[in-house]
Amino acid sequence: MKQKEMKIISFFLAIFLSLITLAYAENDYGVDKTKTWCISLIGKSFTDRSEVKSLLLDRAKYSVIDDLFKQIVIKNNKENSLLLKPAVREYFAESVKISPNLEYKNGANFGEVCITIQANVSNETILKYRPFNIRKSYCFFDENLTLKTLKLKTRQQAILQALYDYDERLRGKMTEDLLGLAHNIQYENSGFSSTEEKYCVDVSFEVSPAEINIFQNQEMSKKLTPIKTVPPVQSELSPFLEATISKKLTIRQGSVQRLIDKITATNQDEILYFFLERMDKMISENHQNGVYNACVVLANLDNHVLVQSKNQIKSLYEQFKKDEVQWTNTLTQLGAIISRLNL
């Protein structure tokens, strides 16, 4: 091989080895950042040099952490919604290591002093903040929803199910909070399925492991913090409402009729929501008398009040219909309501 060709090969080999060395250096040490920050002393009053140094250091720290946050987490994309999450910034700041080697000097302008600091973020930390993509195909249908609401519900459920797949601990958390964990959301292939009567969507979005950890820590803190319970304000109807679903026969006897006698044009909303809010719990406890009594009272409410919760009432009817023997009397009451509302 000619000497000239050997030199060319050696040159590119040297470049290749230097790149490998650089890559390993990055893997070993993460990202380094040097920051110089200056302030003018003109017009300011300080008691001693320590105040000036403290101010310089604080400003420089904030600035270098902000630069690293934009570079690593935001990736200099101003539209990244993580930019609006103060908790993520605070969590990130704790992982930035500031070198104790500080350099103070006079600035280029008159009366100016400066500090230069070095900061580092480890590769382990970078991995925590590096967003990655999640994809999910999901189908959903509810005949009681309008098409617009069905589309929105399907999209939301697709995101929620994808998050549950990623971390099962997220189940049971508030929908609004969970949707905030999804970034750069994109929807594809939206429409009704050709094989079944369901609306389907493919969703993809990014999540940050660090943000989810922060969210989990916040949720855990809520559980560990004792909640001061304030007794709810009792209305005049409260004892009559509670009596209708009490499991004590001595209390429940005649309570339904007494409550019906108390119904007026102004208290029907309170009655409606009282029973509907407790229905799931009574069903899970197989409290048949309570459910039946609730439906008897609901049947005595005006149509314009009941129609507010028509979807929930119809859903209850379909649920009980699956076990007609157990819920025969209750179905009779609900069926009468549904007929009145033309559902």
C-alpha positions in Angstrom: 0.0 0.0 0.0 1.3 3.4 -0.9 2.6 5.7 1.9 0.2 8.5 1.0 -2.8 6.1 1.4 -1.5 4.9 4.7 -1.3 8.5 6.0 -4.9 9.1 4.9 -6.1 5.9 6.7 -4.1 6.9 9.8 -5.7 10.4 9.7 -9.3 9.0 9.6 -8.5 6.4 12.2 -7.2 9.1 14.5 -10.5 11.0 14.0 -12.5 7.9 14.7 -10.6 7.1 17.9 -11.0 10.7 19.1 -14.8 10.5 18.5 -15.0 7.3 20.5 -13.0 8.9 23.3 -15.3 11.9 23.2 -18.4 9.7 23.3 -17.1 7.8 26.3 -16.3 11.1 28.0 -19.8 12.3 27.5 -21.1 9.0 28.8 -18.9 9.2 31.9 -19.4 12.9 32.8 -22.7 14.0 31.3 -23.1 17.6 30.2 -20.8 20.4 31.4 -21.7 24.0 31.3 -19.6 27.1 32.1 -21.3 30.4 32.9 -20.0 33.9 33.5 -22.3 36.3 35.2 -21.7 40.0 35.8 -23.3 42.8 37.8 -22.7 46.5 38.0 -21.8 47.9 41.4 -22.8 51.4 40.3 -25.8 52.7 42.3 -25.8 49.7 44.6 -24.9 49.6 48.3 -23.3 46.5 49.8 -22.0 46.2 53.4 -19.2 43.9 52.4 -17.7 41.7 49.7 -19.6 38.6 50.9 -22.9 40.1 49.9 -21.6 40.8 46.4 -20.2 37.2 46.1 -23.4 35.7 47.3 -25.5 37.7 44.9 -23.2 36.8 42.0 -23.2 33.1 42.8 -27.0 33.0 43.2 -27.6 34.8 39.8 -25.0 32.6 38.1 -26.5 29.4 39.5 -30.0 30.3 38.4 -28.8 31.2 34.9 -26.7 28.1 34.4 -29.4 25.8 35.7 -31.9 27.5 33.4 -29.6 27.1 30.4 -29.1 23.4 31.2 -32.8 22.9 31.7 -33.6 24.4 28.3 -30.8 22.4 26.6 -31.7 19.0 28.2 -35.3 19.1 29.1 -36.9 21.6 26.9 -34.4 21.0 24.1 -34.7 24.8 23.3 -38.3 24.3 22.1 -40.3 27.2 23.6 -43.6 25.4 22.9 -42.7 22.4 25.1 -45.3 22.4 27.9 -42.7 21.2 30.4 -41.5 24.8 30.4 -44.6 25.7 32.4 -44.0 23.1 35.1 -42.2 24.8 38.1 -42.0 21.5 39.9 -40.0 20.0 37.1 -37.5 22.9 37.1 -37.1 22.6 40.9 -36.6 18.8 40.6 -34.0 19.3 37.8 -32.2 22.0 39.8 -31.5 19.6 42.6 -29.6 17.3 40.1 -27.3 20.0 38.8 -23.9 19.9 40.4 -22.0 23.2 40.8 -18.2 23.0 41.0 -16.7 24.6 44.2 -14.0 26.2 41.9 -15.3 29.7 41.5 -13.5 32.5 39.6 -14.2 36.2 40.4 -12.9 39.0 38.2 -13.6 42.5 37.1 -15.9 42.9 34.1 -15.2 44.6 30.8 -17.5 47.6 31.8 -16.8 50.3 34.4 -17.7 49.2 38.0 -18.6 45.7 36.9 -17.7 42.4 38.7 -18.1 38.9 37.4 -18.2 35.3 38.5 -17.5 32.2 36.4 -18.9 28.8 37.5 -18.9 25.3 36.1 -22.0 23.1 36.3 -22.5 19.4 35.4 -25.5 17.2 34.8 -24.8 13.5 34.9 -25.9 11.1 32.2 -28.1 9.3 34.8 -30.0 12.6 35.3 -30.3 13.2 31.6 -31.9 9.8 31.1 -34.5 10.7 33.7 -35.5 13.8 31.7 -35.1 12.4 28.3 -38.7 12.2 26.9 -39.7 9.1 25.0 -42.6 8.3 22.8 -45.7 6.2 23.7 -48.2 4.9 21.2 -51.6 3.4 21.8 -54.5 2.2 19.6 -57.9 2.5 21.4 -61.6 2.1 20.6 -64.6 3.3 22.5 -68.3 3.8 22.1 -71.2 5.1 24.2 -74.6 5.6 22.4 -75.5 8.3 24.9 -72.8 10.6 23.8 -72.9 13.0 20.9 -70.3 12.4 18.1 -68.2 15.4 19.2 -68.2 14.2 22.8 -67.5 10.6 21.7 -64.4 11.8 19.8 -63.1 13.8 22.7 -63.8 10.9 25.2 -62.0 8.4 22.9 -58.9 10.6 22.6 -58.8 11.1 26.4 -59.2 7.4 27.1 -56.5 6.5 24.6 -54.0 8.7 26.5 -55.1 7.4 29.9 -54.9 3.7 28.8 -51.4 4.4 27.4 -50.3 5.9 30.7 -51.7 3.0 32.6 -49.7 0.6 30.4 -46.6 2.6 31.1 -47.1 2.8 34.9 -50.0 0.9 36.6 -49.7 3.2 39.7 -51.3 6.0 37.7 -54.7 4.3 37.8 -57.3 6.1 39.9 -55.6 9.5 39.6 -57.6 12.5 38.3 -58.0 12.6 34.6 -57.0 16.3 34.3 -53.7 15.6 36.1 -52.9 12.6 34.0 -53.6 14.3 30.7 -51.0 16.9 31.7 -48.3 14.3 31.7 -48.7 13.8 27.9 -46.7 16.1 25.7 -46.6 16.7 21.9 -49.7 14.7 21.4 -50.6 13.5 17.9 -53.7 11.6 16.7 -53.9 9.4 13.6 -56.4 7.0 12.0 -59.4 8.4 13.8 -62.8 7.1 12.8 -65.3 4.4 13.2 -64.1 0.8 13.1 -65.1 -1.2 10.0 -65.4 -4.4 12.1 -67.3 -3.1 15.1 -69.4 -0.1 16.0 -66.8 1.8 17.9 -64.9 5.0 17.4 -61.1 4.3 17.2 -58.0 6.4 17.3 -54.2 6.0 17.3 -52.4 8.3 19.7 -48.7 9.0 20.2 -47.2 11.4 22.7 -44.1 11.9 24.8 -43.7 11.4 28.5 -40.9 12.4 30.9 -40.0 9.8 33.5 -38.9 12.6 35.9 -42.2 14.4 35.6 -44.1 11.2 36.4 -41.9 10.5 39.4 -42.6 14.1 40.6 -46.3 13.5 40.1 -46.2 10.2 42.1 -44.3 11.9 44.9 -46.9 14.7 45.1 -49.7 12.2 45.2 -48.0 10.3 48.0 -47.5 13.5 50.0 -51.2 14.2 49.7 -51.9 10.7 51.2 -49.5 11.2 54.0 -50.8 14.7 54.9 -53.6 14.5 57.4 -56.8 16.0 55.9 -58.9 18.1 58.2 -62.4 17.0 57.7 -65.1 19.6 57.9 -68.6 18.2 58.6 -70.8 19.0 55.6 -73.6 21.5 56.0 -76.7 19.6 56.7 -79.9 20.7 55.0 -83.4 20.2 56.4 -83.8 17.2 54.0 -80.6 15.4 55.2 -82.1 13.2 57.9 -85.0 12.2 55.6 -82.6 11.4 52.7 -80.3 9.4 55.0 -83.2 7.5 56.5 -84.4 6.2 53.1 -81.1 4.4 52.5 -80.3 3.4 56.0 -79.8 -0.4 56.6 -81.6 -0.2 59.9 -85.2 -1.3 59.4 -86.4 0.7 62.4 -85.2 3.9 60.9 -86.2 3.1 57.3 -89.8 2.3 58.0 -92.1 4.9 56.4 -89.0 7.1 55.5 -89.7 7.0 51.8 -93.2 8.4 52.1 -92.0 11.0 54.6 -89.4 12.2 52.1 -91.8 12.2 49.2 -94.1 14.5 51.3 -91.2 16.9 51.7 -90.5 17.2 47.9 -91.0 20.8 46.6 -90.1 22.6 43.4 -86.9 24.0 44.9 -85.3 20.9 46.6 -85.5 18.3 43.8 -82.0 18.9 42.5 -80.6 18.1 46.0 -82.7 14.9 46.2 -81.6 13.8 42.7 -77.9 14.3 43.3 -78.0 12.8 46.8 -79.1 9.4 45.5 -77.1 9.4 42.2 -73.9 10.1 44.1 -74.5 7.1 46.4 -75.8 4.7 43.9 -72.5 3.0 42.9 -71.6 2.4 46.5 -75.0 0.9 47.3 -74.9 -1.4 44.3 -71.4 -2.6 45.2 -72.7 -3.4 48.7 -75.8 -5.1 47.3 -77.9 -2.7 49.3 -81.1 -3.6 47.4 -83.5 -1.8 49.7 -81.5 1.4 49.5 -81.4 1.3 45.7 -85.1 0.5 45.4 -86.1 3.3 47.8 -83.9 5.8 46.0 -85.6 4.9 42.7 -89.0 5.2 44.2 -88.2 8.7 45.4 -86.7 9.6 42.0 -89.8 8.5 40.3 -91.6 11.3 42.2 -89.4 14.1 40.8 -90.4 16.3 37.9 -89.2 15.4 34.3 -87.3 18.6 33.8 -85.2 17.7 36.9 -84.6 14.0 36.0 -83.7 14.8 32.4 -80.4 16.4 33.7 -79.1 13.0 34.5 -80.9 11.0 31.8 -77.7 9.2 30.7 -76.9 8.0 34.2 -80.4 6.9 34.8 -80.4 4.9 31.5 -77.0 3.4 32.3 -78.4 2.2 35.7 -81.3 0.6 34.0 -79.1 -1.2 31.5 -76.9 -2.3 34.4 -79.8 -3.7 36.4 -81.3 -5.3 33.3 -78.3 -7.8 33.3 -79.7 -9.3 36.5 -83.5 -8.9 36.2 -84.3 -11.4 39.0 -82.4 -9.5 41.6 -83.5 -6.0 40.6 -87.1 -6.7 39.4 -88.7 -4.0 41.6 -86.0 -1.5 41.0 -86.3 -2.0 37.2 -90.0 -1.3 37.4 -89.3 2.1 39.0 -86.5 3.0 36.5 -88.5 1.8 33.6 -91.4 4.1 34.5 -88.9 7.1 34.6 -87.4 6.1 31.3 -90.8 5.9 29.7 -91.7 9.4 31.0 -88.5 10.9 29.6 -89.0 9.1 26.3 -85.5 7.5 26.5 
